[in-house]
Amino acid sequence: MTMSKNALPALTAAALLLAGTAASAGEIKPFTADYQANYLGIQGVGRMVLAPASGNRWRYSLDIGGSMAALNQTTVFEESNGQWRPVSNTDTSELLIKRKRKDATYDWARGEARWTGDVKPERAGPVKLQAGDLDAMLINLAIARDVAAGKPLSYRMVDDGRVKQLNYQVVGKESITVAGKARQATKVTRTDGDKQETVWVVNELPVPVRILRRKGGEDEMDLRLKALH
């Protein structure tokens, strides 16, 4: 199976990590972030992209590609009264020959979210929306924003036909290498039963420099930032 999207270029200049990426807390700026990826034990590459869409909307995507697996998640969101609101989300995955796709619509006028595609009937919705709700993708950006601003890392996630409260804790500082350069990162973590997520954030960067998700003591996904431009 081929990689998701085209092969990603190798970007190694450390200066890219500093040029044009710093933003004040809550400010949105376009970026492309390239990651080394390990997805379900398969080595590959990852790319996060934030780009303007129409009006006050933005398109935020994550692509992970490897020899036997591919993952794409794309969220369109808007700025509203200082908050980020998901408008739509597409989640596709391919492992060996098995392919799945889910589509979400967040209708803020009606105050509800619905899901179609490869979803169970009980996960199709509608789910009632509240101000401040995020989908799973947007939480990546929110953590980077809120760590830099010193805000609580508590989020109400509306995703995959359900509502879940996610609470992250800062567990300290750690040196982490990004594009061959050591950077001081804030390490935050969340545990949910046998699942654990750990995120490393460098204050002047708009995305996590590493995201590690584990289940039952085994790594599910490990993204390590290689370059940002």
Protein Blocks (a to p, Z undefined) as FASTA:
>chain_A
ZZehjdddddfbfklmmgopaccehiacdddddddddeehiacdddddddddehjbdcdd
dddddfkbccddddddddeehiacdfbdcddddehjaccdddddddfknopacdehjddf
klnopadddehiacfklmmmmmmmmmmnopacdddddeehiacddddddebdcdddeehi
acddddddddehjaccdddddfklcbdfbdcddeehiafbdcddfbdZZ
